[in-house]
Amino acid sequence: MTPYFVLLGIWLIGTIQFSSRVRNDYEDILYGLALVFTILMVGLRYQVGGDWATYETMYNDIALQPLIDALRFTDPAYALLNWISAKVDGGVYVANFACALVFALGLSSLARKQPNPWLAMTVSVPYLVIVVGMGYTRQAAAIGAICWAISTARHDRVWRIVAKVAFGALFHKTAILFLPILLAPVAKRNLLFGIMGSIAFVALATIALGGSSDRLVANYVNSDYQSSGAAIRIGMNVLAAAIFFAFRKNFMIPPPEKLIWTIISGLAVLSVFGLLFSSSSVGIDRLSLFLIPLQVFVYGNIPSLPKFSQKSRVTTTFLIISYSVAVQYVYFVHGSFSYTWLPYRTILLADTSGEV
């Protein structure tokens, strides 16, 4: 598990080294290098992640189909990437790398909006980057698009917000359910634009979910499947939500952005009831993955809140770093499926000659 802790260590060291709010070109270069390393580690992994075999099977099935049929096989953007990869004999690696690029750049766009981007990225590494980014390829790309949309929501017009969420839905159709959250500030500010956004949401939801709504309901709502560790993952979101509500007035962000994070925090709390009363924890667990960026936002801001003294900021930063290290350690030592991430392997060093 050493490579994973190296990844965490890079962002952790940056957190300590660049804890001030003043940024410079030297820091930007190092941040860029750390981001590139993250993209390469996520995108060039080999046989890493619990769904690796599933994605390989998907690639092999798509490789045999004409483009039109391939696009109907799974979410269009992911299907297209696999289809293109098959034409150049690129295996699942072309799709993995492209999805890693969308995921990491989107995540970084959100982290860069926080007072200490390095700390925001440090918090994201143990679960969002390693587990989601390397395990749920399609949904990770969709989450990256959502992070991108959130980071620019305060400046974007309605059509841009819709376009970014729609882009995410091309990788994982459930991303479209996030659109009303991002449009809430728009609807509050301008009723006409809110109505236009609502129409766009209904249209996109019909297109994205219409043909598969029965299957989604069966898999996410009516099934009896249980997701291992769902309570812990949801609990991590709830902890971030509780911190946000406790210090909500102290977050120095524009009202539209504060409304978005308030809604996301509320959904994180409500997901507990969904977990308690739903017959399947899988649906609640998978949908709650879209709420993980809340942790990036909250922990990336807490040490910089104006009510904190310098000593309190140092202590809070240390606690957040310790929390991140503990999350990663506990996952790899006690996680039910962490063995599928171990050891870390990369296509750059792997022998793939025996692959089908």
Helices and strands as residue ranges (DSSP letters): H 2-17, H 25-43, H 52-63, H 67-73, H 76-87, H 93-111, H 117-124, I 125-133, H 134-135, H 137-152, H 158-169, G 173-178, H 179-189, H 191-209, G 210-212, H 213-220, H 230-246, G 248-250, H 255-277, H 281-288, G 289-291, H 293-301, G 302-304, H 310-334, G 338-341
